[in-house]
Amino acid sequence: MYINLRKSFAHRLLCLTTIVTLGFSNFSYARSGGGLSILRDAEIEHTIRMMSEPIFDAAELDKNAVSTYLINDDSLNAFVAGGQNIFLHSGLLITAKDANQVIGVIAHETGHITGGHLSRFSDGVKSATVMSLIGAVLGAAAIAAGAGDAGMALILGGQQVGTRTFLKYSRTQESAADQAGLTFLEKSGQSGVGLIDFLDYLGDQELMSSRYRDPYAGTHPVSSERISKLRDRVETSPYFKKPTPAAIEHEFKRLQAKLYGYLKPPYATLNKYPLKDQSLYGKYARAFAYHQKHEPAKALKELEDLLGEYPNDPFFWETKGQILYENGKVRESILPYQNAVKNLPDESLIRVSLAQSLIATEDDQFLKEAVQHLEYAISRDRQNAFAWHQMSVAQHRLNHEAMTYYATAERFLLIGNLRGAMINARHAVDSLPKNTPNWYRAQDILVVTESNMSDKQRKKNDTEQREENRKSDKKLESTS
């Protein structure tokens, strides 16, 4: 068991190291200037899971093994990369007319996963570039798991090749994914109308100049024959006219309002959701718009109205905590975050945000509570680098030297700092109680990082030796 664990761990580490060393930075309320950006938010991920899991169950996939990521890009696109990883563009979620369209796209992309489809590379894009980009996407996603800012956060990547056009599927693969997607929709008791509506839109896009065409139309070729084939099957389905449950549509409209308020310029949000719009969606979108405008009083007023109507909503409490924290009111942010955790105790991202506020007070009376929340969050998501960072800070302040080393080793491992991971893992192995889970884990980190560092040094020595031989040969030629 221990050897198998080490082999599996080593494989994950080597894959991750290849990815995260491409270089990423964490930002909150930032926009990419042409690079890659992954967006993480507890509520949005919760809603996407709600829409996705019935599809994954119908496809007989382990829903815990399929990861869905949101890319900050205003184009309509989605793709599968690096195995069971589905990437959705924010533009797809914001533009979709209803939840059923997005569910249809997720079903189609799931069809690519179950079909084992390998995408072809677009013309003019070298395979090495594409593989680098896939690594960049997955690397940004890995670092996104540890976003350092409370609440919603954008993680930007430096890759200048966009994901908009780099992958292409054959028409045969597209047809197979369509049919598989419709099977998953039928097995989960859902209509395929949304997928047809979306493809109808893409069919119109194919008539446009490629300059103005949405990328999904280029990476997922659409034809009238393909749409006709789909329509025939959808219209004979017993679920053809079945509407999406009102609860899912409601959550999706919340998601759209939140994304719009967060990603769009405030003036655009206030135009789309003017003050006369006193709906939940209008108030929610404006709260983010006012926060962007650095008008916290107005943002908090919108949230107070929402909490007056929905006092047990964890995401409204989380947003209030985020706005208070990001406006320097650290102590005041604790109670909203605690209320969010109380109403949604299993959400690890919210617990990490609460722990961050508790630690940021610099009041040691809050440290044990912070550690408890971090332990729970890490038990559900070990890939959260920021949670490990906060854990190392709290343990250091509690004078728990061994756990400080261990948490720091985990964090450095996740962000690709192998030397830092190795040094701290060595200290952790020396100071943690022997034969405990953390001691074994620290040993794994130490063994794999030492091996990886040795490989790097060996390659460096080989390169230096080749260069030295080349210079020596050149010198001999000049003297002969």
The 8 nearest C-alpha neighbors of each residue, nearest first, counted from 0:
[[1, 3, 2, 4, 5, 6, 7, 439],
 [0, 2, 4, 3, 5, 439, 6, 443],
 [3, 1, 5, 4, 0, 6, 7, 443],
 [4, 2, 6, 0, 5, 1, 7, 8],
 [3, 5, 1, 7, 2, 6, 8, 0],
 [4, 6, 8, 2, 3, 7, 9, 443],
 [7, 5, 9, 3, 8, 4, 10, 2],
 [8, 6, 10, 4, 9, 5, 3, 11],
 [7, 9, 5, 11, 6, 10, 4, 12],
 [10, 8, 12, 6, 7, 11, 447, 5],
 [9, 11, 7, 13, 12, 8, 6, 14],
 [12, 10, 8, 14, 9, 13, 15, 7],
 [11, 13, 9, 15, 10, 14, 16, 8],
 [12, 14, 16, 10, 15, 11, 9, 17],
 [15, 13, 11, 17, 12, 16, 10, 18],
 [16, 14, 18, 12, 17, 13, 11, 19],
 [15, 17, 13, 18, 415, 14, 19, 12],
 [18, 16, 14, 15, 19, 20, 13, 134],
 [19, 17, 138, 134, 15, 16, 20, 135],
 [18, 20, 138, 21, 16, 415, 15, 17],
 [19, 21, 22, 18, 415, 16, 17, 414],
 [22, 20, 19, 18, 135, 23, 138, 157],
 [23, 21, 20, 19, 157, 156, 24, 135],
 [24, 22, 156, 155, 157, 139, 21, 25],
 [23, 25, 155, 154, 26, 156, 22, 142],
 [26, 24, 154, 146, 155, 147, 153, 23],
 [25, 27, 153, 29, 154, 152, 28, 24],
 [26, 28, 152, 29, 153, 148, 25, 151],
 [27, 29, 26, 153, 152, 30, 261, 291],
 [30, 28, 27, 26, 153, 31, 152, 155],
 [31, 29, 32, 28, 153, 155, 36, 262],
 [32, 30, 33, 34, 155, 36, 35, 29],
 [31, 33, 34, 30, 35, 155, 157, 159],
 [34, 32, 31, 159, 35, 161, 158, 157],
 [35, 33, 157, 158, 159, 156, 31, 32],
 [34, 36, 156, 155, 158, 157, 31, 37],
 [37, 35, 155, 154, 71, 156, 70, 153],
 [36, 38, 70, 154, 153, 69, 71, 140],
 [37, 39, 153, 69, 152, 70, 71, 154],
 [40, 38, 152, 151, 143, 153, 37, 41],
 [39, 41, 151, 43, 42, 44, 150, 152],
 [42, 40, 44, 43, 348, 45, 39, 349],
 [43, 41, 45, 44, 40, 46, 314, 254],
 [42, 44, 46, 45, 40, 41, 254, 47],
 [43, 45, 47, 41, 42, 46, 48, 40],
 [44, 46, 42, 48, 43, 47, 41, 49],
 [47, 45, 49, 43, 48, 44, 42, 50],
 [46, 48, 44, 50, 49, 45, 51, 43],
 [49, 47, 51, 45, 46, 50, 52, 44],
 [48, 50, 46, 47, 51, 52, 45, 247],
 [51, 49, 47, 48, 52, 102, 46, 53],
 [52, 50, 48, 54, 49, 53, 47, 55],
 [51, 53, 55, 54, 48, 49, 56, 50],
 [54, 52, 56, 55, 51, 187, 57, 50],
 [55, 53, 57, 52, 51, 56, 183, 106],
 [54, 56, 52, 58, 60, 57, 53, 62],
 [57, 55, 59, 53, 58, 54, 60, 52],
 [56, 58, 54, 183, 59, 55, 186, 187],
 [57, 59, 55, 56, 60, 183, 54, 113],
 [60, 58, 56, 57, 55, 61, 62, 54],
 [61, 59, 55, 58, 62, 56, 65, 64],
 [60, 62, 64, 63, 59, 65, 55, 56],
 [63, 61, 65, 64, 55, 60, 52, 56],
 [62, 64, 61, 65, 66, 60, 52, 55],
 [63, 65, 61, 62, 66, 83, 60, 84],
 [66, 64, 83, 62, 63, 84, 67, 61],
 [67, 65, 84, 85, 64, 83, 68, 63],
 [66, 68, 85, 86, 84, 65, 69, 87],
 [69, 67, 86, 87, 85, 70, 66, 140],
 [68, 70, 87, 38, 88, 86, 37, 89],
 [71, 69, 37, 88, 36, 72, 38, 89],
 [70, 72, 89, 36, 37, 88, 38, 69],
 [73, 71, 88, 74, 89, 70, 90, 36],
 [90, 72, 74, 89, 75, 71, 88, 91],
 [75, 73, 90, 72, 76, 213, 91, 88],
 [76, 74, 91, 90, 213, 215, 88, 214],
 [75, 77, 215, 88, 74, 214, 91, 87],
 [78, 76, 87, 86, 88, 215, 75, 79],
 [77, 79, 86, 85, 80, 108, 87, 76],
 [78, 80, 85, 84, 86, 108, 81, 83],
 [81, 79, 84, 82, 133, 78, 85, 83],
 [80, 82, 84, 83, 133, 79, 137, 134],
 [83, 81, 80, 84, 79, 112, 115, 65],
 [82, 84, 65, 112, 66, 85, 81, 64],
 [85, 83, 66, 79, 80, 82, 67, 65],
 [84, 86, 79, 67, 78, 66, 68, 83],
 [85, 87, 68, 78, 77, 69, 67, 79],
 [88, 86, 77, 69, 70, 68, 76, 89],
 [87, 89, 70, 90, 72, 91, 76, 69],
 [88, 90, 92, 71, 91, 72, 73, 70],
 [73, 91, 89, 74, 75, 93, 88, 92],
 [90, 92, 75, 89, 94, 88, 93, 95],
 [93, 91, 89, 90, 95, 94, 255, 101],
 [92, 94, 90, 255, 91, 95, 89, 259],
 [95, 93, 91, 92, 90, 96, 75, 255],
 [96, 94, 97, 92, 93, 91, 100, 101],
 [95, 97, 94, 100, 98, 93, 99, 92],
 [98, 96, 99, 95, 100, 248, 101, 251],
 [97, 99, 101, 100, 248, 251, 102, 247],
 [98, 100, 193, 102, 101, 97, 103, 243],
 [101, 99, 193, 103, 194, 98, 102, 97],
 [100, 102, 104, 103, 98, 99, 105, 95],
 [101, 103, 99, 105, 100, 104, 50, 106],
 [104, 102, 194, 106, 100, 101, 105, 193],
 [103, 105, 107, 101, 106, 102, 194, 108],
 [106, 104, 102, 108, 107, 103, 109, 101],
 [105, 107, 180, 109, 103, 104, 108, 54],
 [108, 106, 180, 110, 104, 109, 176, 105],
 [109, 107, 111, 105, 110, 106, 104, 79],
 [110, 108, 112, 106, 111, 107, 105, 113],
 [109, 111, 176, 107, 179, 108, 113, 180],
 [110, 112, 114, 108, 109, 176, 116, 113],
 [113, 111, 109, 115, 110, 114, 83, 116],
 [114, 112, 110, 115, 111, 109, 58, 116],
 [115, 113, 111, 116, 112, 110, 176, 175],
 [114, 116, 112, 113, 111, 117, 110, 82],
 [117, 115, 111, 114, 118, 112, 172, 113],
 [116, 118, 115, 119, 168, 111, 80, 172],
 [117, 119, 168, 167, 166, 116, 120, 169],
 [118, 120, 167, 168, 166, 121, 117, 169],
 [121, 119, 166, 167, 165, 124, 122, 118],
 [120, 122, 165, 124, 166, 167, 123, 119],
 [123, 121, 124, 120, 125, 165, 119, 167],
 [122, 124, 121, 125, 120, 165, 126, 128],
 [123, 125, 122, 121, 120, 126, 128, 165],
 [126, 124, 128, 127, 123, 129, 120, 122],
 [125, 127, 129, 128, 130, 124, 120, 131],
 [128, 126, 130, 129, 125, 131, 124, 132],
 [129, 127, 131, 125, 126, 130, 132, 124],
 [130, 128, 132, 126, 131, 127, 133, 125],
 [129, 131, 133, 127, 132, 128, 126, 134],
 [132, 130, 134, 128, 129, 133, 127, 135],
 [131, 133, 135, 129, 134, 130, 136, 128],
 [134, 132, 130, 136, 135, 131, 129, 137],
 [133, 135, 18, 131, 137, 132, 136, 138],
 [134, 136, 132, 138, 133, 137, 139, 18],
 [137, 135, 133, 139, 138, 134, 132, 140],
 [136, 138, 140, 134, 139, 135, 141, 133],
 [139, 137, 19, 18, 135, 141, 140, 136],
 [138, 140, 142, 136, 141, 137, 143, 135],
 [139, 141, 143, 137, 138, 142, 37, 136],
 [142, 140, 138, 143, 139, 144, 137, 382],
 [141, 143, 139, 144, 145, 140, 138, 414],
 [144, 142, 140, 146, 145, 141, 154, 139],
 [145, 143, 383, 142, 141, 146, 382, 140],
 [144, 146, 385, 384, 383, 143, 142, 147],
 [147, 145, 143, 148, 144, 385, 25, 152],
 [146, 148, 385, 145, 25, 149, 152, 26],
 [149, 147, 146, 27, 152, 150, 26, 151],
 [148, 150, 352, 321, 151, 147, 152, 355],
 [151, 149, 321, 40, 152, 148, 352, 318],
 [150, 152, 40, 39, 149, 153, 27, 38],
 [151, 153, 27, 39, 38, 148, 150, 146],
 [154, 152, 38, 27, 26, 37, 36, 155],
 [153, 155, 25, 36, 37, 143, 26, 24],
 [154, 156, 36, 35, 24, 23, 31, 153],
 [157, 155, 35, 23, 34, 158, 36, 139],
 [156, 158, 34, 159, 35, 23, 155, 22],
 [159, 157, 34, 160, 156, 35, 132, 135],
 [158, 160, 34, 161, 33, 157, 35, 156],
 [161, 159, 158, 162, 132, 34, 165, 128],
 [162, 160, 163, 159, 164, 34, 165, 35],
 [163, 161, 165, 164, 160, 166, 132, 35],
 [164, 162, 214, 161, 165, 76, 215, 74],
 [165, 163, 162, 166, 214, 218, 121, 217],
 [164, 166, 121, 162, 120, 163, 129, 167],
 [167, 165, 120, 218, 118, 164, 121, 119],
 [168, 166, 218, 119, 118, 120, 121, 219],
 [167, 169, 118, 119, 219, 172, 218, 173],
 [168, 170, 172, 171, 173, 167, 119, 220],
 [169, 171, 173, 172, 174, 220, 168, 219],
 [172, 170, 174, 169, 173, 175, 168, 176],
 [173, 171, 175, 169, 170, 174, 176, 168],
 [174, 172, 170, 176, 171, 175, 177, 169],
 [173, 175, 177, 171, 176, 172, 170, 178],
 [174, 176, 172, 178, 177, 173, 179, 171],
 [175, 177, 110, 179, 173, 111, 107, 174],
 [178, 176, 174, 180, 175, 107, 179, 173],
 [177, 179, 181, 175, 180, 176, 182, 174],
 [178, 180, 182, 110, 176, 181, 177, 175],
 [179, 181, 106, 107, 177, 183, 110, 182],
 [182, 180, 184, 178, 183, 179, 185, 177],
 [181, 183, 179, 185, 180, 184, 186, 178],
 [184, 182, 186, 180, 57, 181, 185, 54],
 [185, 183, 189, 181, 187, 182, 186, 188],
 [184, 186, 188, 182, 187, 183, 189, 181],
 [185, 187, 183, 188, 184, 57, 182, 189],
 [186, 188, 184, 185, 189, 57, 53, 183],
 [189, 187, 185, 186, 184, 238, 190, 241],
 [190, 188, 184, 185, 187, 238, 191, 241],
 [189, 191, 239, 238, 192, 241, 184, 240],
 [190, 192, 193, 194, 233, 181, 103, 184],
 [193, 191, 195, 194, 190, 196, 233, 239],
 [192, 194, 100, 99, 196, 195, 191, 103],
 [193, 195, 103, 197, 100, 192, 191, 196],
 [196, 194, 198, 192, 197, 193, 199, 191],
 [197, 195, 199, 193, 194, 198, 192, 200],
 [196, 198, 194, 200, 195, 199, 100, 193],
 [197, 199, 201, 195, 200, 196, 202, 194],
 [200, 198, 202, 196, 201, 197, 195, 203],
 [199, 201, 197, 198, 203, 202, 196, 204],
 [200, 202, 204, 198, 203, 199, 216, 197],
 [203, 201, 199, 204, 205, 200, 221, 198],
 [202, 204, 200, 201, 205, 206, 199, 207],
 [203, 205, 201, 207, 202, 206, 212, 200],
 [206, 204, 202, 207, 203, 216, 201, 212],
 [205, 207, 204, 203, 208, 202, 212, 209],
 [208, 206, 204, 205, 212, 209, 211, 203],
 [207, 209, 210, 211, 212, 206, 205, 204],
 [210, 208, 212, 211, 207, 205, 213, 217],
 [209, 211, 208, 212, 207, 213, 214, 204],
 [212, 210, 209, 208, 207, 213, 204, 214],
 [211, 213, 209, 204, 210, 207, 214, 208],
 [212, 214, 215, 75, 216, 74, 211, 204],
 [215, 213, 217, 163, 216, 164, 76, 212],
 [214, 216, 76, 218, 217, 219, 213, 75],
 [217, 215, 214, 219, 201, 220, 218, 213],
 [218, 216, 214, 215, 219, 220, 164, 167],
 [217, 219, 167, 215, 166, 216, 220, 164],
 [218, 220, 216, 215, 217, 168, 167, 221],
 [221, 219, 216, 217, 218, 170, 222, 173],
 [222, 220, 202, 219, 216, 225, 201, 223],
 [221, 223, 225, 224, 226, 202, 220, 227],
 [222, 224, 226, 225, 227, 221, 202, 228],
 [225, 223, 227, 222, 226, 228, 221, 229],
 [224, 226, 222, 228, 223, 227, 229, 221],
 [225, 227, 229, 223, 228, 224, 230, 222],
 [228, 226, 230, 224, 229, 225, 223, 231],
 [229, 227, 225, 231, 226, 230, 224, 232],
 [228, 230, 226, 232, 227, 231, 233, 225],
 [229, 231, 227, 233, 232, 228, 234, 226],
 [232, 230, 228, 229, 234, 233, 227, 235],
 [231, 233, 229, 235, 230, 234, 236, 228],
 [232, 234, 230, 236, 235, 191, 231, 239],
 [233, 235, 231, 236, 232, 239, 230, 237],
 [236, 234, 232, 233, 237, 231, 239, 238],
 [235, 237, 239, 233, 238, 234, 232, 185],
 [238, 236, 239, 235, 240, 185, 241, 234],
 [237, 239, 241, 190, 236, 240, 189, 188],
 [240, 238, 190, 236, 234, 237, 241, 233],
 [241, 239, 238, 242, 190, 237, 192, 234],
 [240, 242, 238, 239, 190, 243, 189, 237],
 [243, 241, 240, 244, 190, 189, 245, 99],
 [242, 244, 245, 99, 241, 248, 247, 189],
 [245, 243, 246, 247, 242, 248, 249, 241],
 [244, 246, 248, 247, 249, 243, 242, 250],
 [245, 247, 249, 244, 248, 250, 243, 251],
 [248, 246, 250, 249, 245, 244, 251, 243],
 [249, 247, 251, 245, 250, 246, 98, 252],
 [248, 250, 246, 252, 247, 251, 245, 253],
 [251, 249, 253, 247, 252, 248, 254, 246],
 [250, 252, 254, 248, 253, 249, 98, 247],
 [253, 251, 255, 249, 254, 250, 256, 248],
 [254, 252, 250, 256, 251, 255, 280, 257],
 [253, 255, 251, 257, 252, 256, 43, 258],
 [254, 256, 252, 258, 93, 253, 257, 259],
 [257, 255, 284, 253, 259, 254, 280, 258],
 [256, 258, 254, 260, 284, 259, 255, 261],
 [259, 257, 261, 255, 260, 256, 262, 254],
 [258, 260, 256, 262, 263, 257, 261, 255],
 [261, 259, 284, 287, 288, 257, 258, 268],
 [260, 262, 258, 259, 287, 263, 257, 288],
 [263, 261, 259, 258, 260, 264, 28, 30],
 [262, 264, 259, 260, 261, 265, 267, 268],
 [265, 263, 267, 266, 268, 262, 288, 260],
 [266, 264, 288, 268, 267, 269, 263, 291],
 [265, 267, 269, 268, 264, 270, 288, 263],
 [268, 266, 270, 265, 264, 269, 271, 263],
 [269, 267, 265, 271, 270, 266, 260, 272],
 [268, 270, 272, 273, 266, 267, 271, 265],
 [271, 269, 267, 268, 273, 272, 266, 265],
 [270, 272, 268, 269, 273, 267, 281, 266],
 [271, 273, 269, 281, 270, 268, 276, 274],
 [274, 272, 269, 275, 270, 276, 271, 281],
 [273, 275, 276, 272, 277, 269, 281, 282],
 [274, 276, 273, 277, 272, 281, 278, 282],
 [277, 275, 274, 281, 273, 278, 272, 282],
 [278, 276, 275, 281, 282, 279, 274, 280],
 [277, 279, 281, 280, 276, 282, 283, 275],
 [278, 280, 282, 281, 283, 277, 305, 253],
 [281, 279, 283, 278, 256, 282, 253, 284],
 [280, 282, 272, 278, 284, 276, 283, 279],
 [283, 281, 285, 279, 301, 280, 284, 286],
 [282, 284, 280, 286, 281, 285, 279, 257],
 [283, 285, 260, 256, 257, 281, 286, 287],
 [284, 286, 288, 282, 287, 283, 289, 281],
 [287, 285, 298, 283, 289, 284, 288, 301],
 [288, 286, 290, 260, 285, 289, 261, 284],
 [287, 289, 265, 285, 260, 291, 290, 286],
 [290, 288, 292, 298, 294, 291, 286, 287],
 [289, 291, 287, 293, 292, 288, 295, 294],
 [290, 292, 288, 289, 293, 287, 265, 28],
 [291, 293, 289, 290, 294, 288, 265, 295],
 [294, 292, 290, 291, 295, 289, 326, 298],
 [293, 295, 289, 292, 290, 296, 297, 298],
 [296, 294, 298, 297, 290, 293, 299, 289],
 [295, 297, 299, 298, 294, 300, 289, 290],
 [298, 296, 300, 295, 299, 294, 289, 301],
 [299, 297, 286, 295, 289, 301, 300, 296],
 [298, 300, 302, 296, 301, 297, 295, 303],
 [301, 299, 297, 303, 302, 298, 296, 304],
 [300, 302, 304, 298, 299, 282, 303, 286],
 [303, 301, 305, 299, 304, 300, 306, 298],
 [302, 304, 306, 300, 305, 301, 299, 307],
 [305, 303, 307, 301, 302, 306, 300, 308],
 [306, 304, 302, 308, 307, 303, 309, 301],
 [307, 305, 310, 309, 303, 308, 304, 302],
 [306, 308, 304, 305, 309, 310, 303, 302],
 [307, 309, 305, 306, 310, 304, 303, 311],
 [308, 310, 306, 311, 312, 307, 305, 315],
 [311, 309, 306, 307, 312, 308, 305, 316],
 [312, 310, 309, 313, 342, 306, 338, 339],
 [311, 313, 309, 315, 314, 310, 316, 342],
 [314, 312, 339, 316, 342, 315, 343, 317],
 [313, 315, 317, 316, 312, 318, 42, 339],
 [314, 316, 318, 317, 313, 312, 319, 302],
 [317, 315, 335, 319, 313, 339, 314, 318],
 [316, 318, 314, 320, 315, 336, 319, 339],
 [319, 317, 321, 315, 320, 316, 314, 322],
 [320, 318, 316, 322, 321, 317, 323, 315],
 [321, 319, 332, 335, 317, 323, 318, 336],
 [320, 322, 318, 324, 319, 323, 150, 149],
 [321, 323, 325, 319, 324, 320, 326, 318],
 [324, 322, 328, 326, 320, 332, 321, 325],
 [325, 323, 329, 321, 328, 327, 326, 332],
 [324, 326, 322, 327, 323, 321, 328, 149],
 [327, 325, 323, 324, 328, 322, 295, 329],
 [326, 328, 324, 325, 329, 323, 330, 322],
 [329, 327, 323, 324, 331, 326, 330, 332],
 [328, 330, 324, 332, 331, 327, 356, 360],
 [331, 329, 332, 333, 328, 360, 356, 357],
 [330, 332, 328, 329, 333, 334, 323, 324],
 [333, 331, 320, 329, 323, 330, 324, 335],
 [332, 334, 336, 331, 330, 335, 337, 356],
 [333, 335, 337, 336, 332, 338, 331, 320],
 [336, 334, 316, 320, 338, 337, 333, 332],
 [335, 337, 339, 333, 353, 338, 334, 317],
 [338, 336, 334, 340, 339, 335, 341, 333],
 [337, 339, 341, 335, 336, 340, 334, 342],
 [338, 340, 313, 336, 316, 342, 337, 341],
 [341, 339, 344, 343, 337, 342, 338, 336],
 [340, 342, 338, 339, 344, 343, 337, 313],
 [341, 343, 339, 340, 313, 344, 311, 338],
 [344, 342, 340, 341, 345, 346, 313, 339],
 [345, 343, 340, 341, 346, 342, 339, 350],
 [344, 346, 343, 347, 340, 376, 379, 350],
 [347, 345, 344, 348, 349, 343, 350, 41],
 [346, 348, 376, 350, 349, 345, 351, 379],
 [349, 347, 351, 350, 346, 41, 352, 376],
 [350, 348, 352, 351, 347, 346, 353, 340],
 [351, 349, 353, 347, 352, 348, 372, 354],
 [350, 352, 354, 348, 349, 353, 373, 386],
 [351, 353, 355, 349, 149, 350, 354, 348],
 [354, 352, 350, 356, 336, 355, 351, 349],
 [355, 353, 369, 351, 357, 356, 352, 358],
 [354, 356, 352, 358, 353, 357, 359, 351],
 [357, 355, 359, 353, 354, 358, 329, 333],
 [358, 356, 354, 355, 359, 365, 360, 369],
 [357, 359, 355, 360, 356, 361, 354, 366],
 [358, 360, 356, 361, 357, 355, 329, 362],
 [359, 361, 362, 358, 357, 330, 329, 356],
 [362, 360, 359, 358, 363, 357, 365, 366],
 [361, 363, 360, 364, 365, 358, 366, 357],
 [362, 364, 366, 365, 361, 396, 358, 397],
 [363, 365, 362, 366, 367, 368, 361, 357],
 [366, 364, 363, 368, 357, 367, 362, 369],
 [367, 365, 369, 363, 368, 364, 393, 370],
 [368, 366, 370, 369, 365, 371, 364, 393],
 [367, 369, 371, 370, 366, 365, 372, 354],
 [368, 370, 354, 366, 372, 367, 371, 357],
 [371, 369, 373, 367, 368, 372, 374, 366],
 [372, 370, 368, 374, 369, 373, 367, 375],
 [373, 371, 375, 369, 370, 350, 374, 376],
 [372, 374, 376, 370, 375, 371, 377, 351],
 [375, 373, 371, 377, 372, 376, 370, 378],
 [374, 376, 378, 372, 373, 377, 371, 379],
 [377, 375, 347, 373, 379, 378, 374, 380],
 [376, 378, 381, 380, 374, 379, 375, 373],
 [377, 379, 375, 376, 380, 374, 381, 373],
 [380, 378, 377, 376, 381, 375, 347, 345],
 [381, 379, 377, 382, 378, 383, 376, 347],
 [380, 382, 377, 383, 378, 379, 376, 384],
 [383, 381, 380, 384, 144, 413, 141, 145],
 [384, 382, 145, 144, 386, 385, 381, 380],
 [385, 383, 145, 410, 387, 386, 413, 382],
 [384, 386, 145, 388, 387, 383, 147, 146],
 [387, 385, 389, 388, 383, 384, 351, 390],
 [388, 386, 390, 384, 410, 385, 406, 389],
 [389, 387, 385, 391, 390, 386, 410, 384],
 [388, 390, 392, 386, 391, 387, 385, 393],
 [391, 389, 387, 393, 388, 392, 394, 386],
 [390, 392, 403, 406, 388, 394, 389, 393],
 [393, 391, 389, 395, 390, 394, 396, 388],
 [394, 392, 390, 396, 395, 391, 366, 389],
 [395, 393, 397, 399, 391, 403, 396, 392],
 [396, 394, 398, 392, 397, 393, 403, 399],
 [395, 397, 393, 398, 394, 392, 363, 399],
 [396, 398, 394, 395, 399, 393, 366, 363],
 [399, 397, 395, 396, 400, 394, 403, 393],
 [400, 398, 394, 397, 402, 395, 401, 403],
 [399, 401, 403, 402, 398, 395, 404, 394],
 [402, 400, 430, 404, 427, 431, 403, 399],
 [403, 401, 405, 404, 400, 399, 406, 394],
 [404, 402, 391, 400, 394, 406, 401, 405],
 [405, 403, 423, 407, 427, 401, 402, 406],
 [404, 406, 402, 408, 427, 407, 403, 424],
 [407, 405, 391, 409, 403, 387, 408, 404],
 [406, 408, 410, 404, 405, 409, 391, 403],
 [407, 409, 420, 423, 405, 411, 424, 406],
 [410, 408, 412, 406, 407, 411, 413, 405],
 [409, 411, 384, 407, 413, 387, 412, 408],
 [412, 410, 416, 420, 408, 414, 413, 409],
 [411, 413, 409, 420, 415, 410, 414, 416],
 [414, 412, 410, 411, 415, 384, 409, 382],
 [415, 413, 411, 412, 416, 19, 410, 142],
 [414, 416, 412, 16, 413, 19, 417, 20],
 [417, 415, 411, 419, 418, 414, 412, 420],
 [418, 416, 420, 419, 415, 412, 448, 421],
 [417, 419, 421, 420, 416, 422, 448, 452],
 [420, 418, 422, 416, 417, 421, 411, 423],
 [421, 419, 408, 411, 417, 412, 423, 418],
 [420, 422, 418, 424, 445, 419, 448, 423],
 [423, 421, 425, 419, 424, 420, 418, 426],
 [422, 424, 408, 404, 426, 425, 420, 421],
 [423, 425, 427, 421, 441, 408, 445, 426],
 [424, 426, 428, 422, 423, 427, 421, 445],
 [427, 425, 423, 429, 424, 428, 430, 404],
 [428, 426, 424, 405, 430, 404, 401, 429],
 [429, 427, 425, 426, 430, 431, 438, 441],
 [430, 428, 426, 427, 431, 425, 401, 432],
 [429, 431, 427, 401, 428, 426, 432, 400],
 [432, 430, 401, 427, 428, 438, 433, 429],
 [433, 431, 435, 430, 434, 438, 428, 437],
 [432, 434, 435, 438, 431, 428, 439, 430],
 [435, 433, 438, 439, 432, 436, 437, 431],
 [434, 436, 438, 437, 433, 432, 439, 431],
 [437, 435, 439, 438, 440, 434, 441, 433],
 [436, 438, 440, 439, 435, 441, 431, 405],
 [437, 439, 441, 435, 440, 436, 428, 431],
 [440, 438, 442, 436, 441, 437, 443, 435],
 [439, 441, 437, 443, 442, 438, 436, 444],
 [442, 440, 438, 444, 424, 443, 439, 428],
 [443, 441, 445, 439, 440, 444, 446, 428],
 [444, 442, 440, 446, 441, 445, 5, 447],
 [445, 443, 441, 442, 447, 446, 448, 424],
 [444, 446, 442, 421, 448, 443, 424, 447],
 [447, 445, 443, 449, 444, 448, 442, 450],
 [446, 448, 450, 444, 449, 445, 9, 451],
 [447, 449, 451, 445, 450, 421, 446, 417],
 [450, 448, 452, 446, 451, 447, 445, 453],
 [451, 449, 453, 447, 448, 452, 446, 454],
 [450, 452, 448, 454, 453, 449, 447, 455],
 [451, 453, 455, 449, 454, 450, 448, 456],
 [454, 452, 456, 450, 451, 455, 457, 449],
 [455, 453, 457, 451, 452, 456, 458, 450],
 [454, 456, 452, 458, 453, 457, 459, 451],
 [455, 457, 459, 453, 458, 454, 460, 452],
 [456, 458, 454, 460, 455, 459, 453, 461],
 [459, 457, 461, 455, 460, 456, 462, 454],
 [458, 460, 456, 462, 457, 461, 455, 463],
 [461, 459, 463, 457, 458, 462, 464, 456],
 [462, 460, 458, 464, 459, 463, 457, 465],
 [461, 463, 459, 465, 464, 460, 458, 466],
 [462, 464, 460, 466, 461, 465, 467, 459],
 [465, 463, 467, 461, 466, 462, 460, 468],
 [466, 464, 468, 462, 467, 463, 469, 461],
 [465, 467, 469, 463, 464, 468, 462, 470],
 [466, 468, 464, 470, 465, 469, 463, 471],
 [469, 467, 471, 465, 466, 470, 472, 464],
 [468, 470, 466, 472, 467, 471, 465, 473],
 [469, 471, 473, 467, 468, 472, 474, 466],
 [470, 472, 468, 474, 473, 469, 467, 475],
 [473, 471, 475, 469, 474, 470, 468, 476],
 [472, 474, 470, 476, 471, 475, 469, 477],
 [473, 475, 471, 477, 472, 476, 470, 478],
 [476, 474, 472, 478, 473, 477, 479, 471],
 [477, 475, 473, 479, 474, 478, 472, 471],
 [476, 478, 474, 475, 479, 473, 472, 471],
 [479, 477, 475, 476, 474, 473, 472, 471],
 [478, 476, 477, 475, 474, 473, 472, 471]]
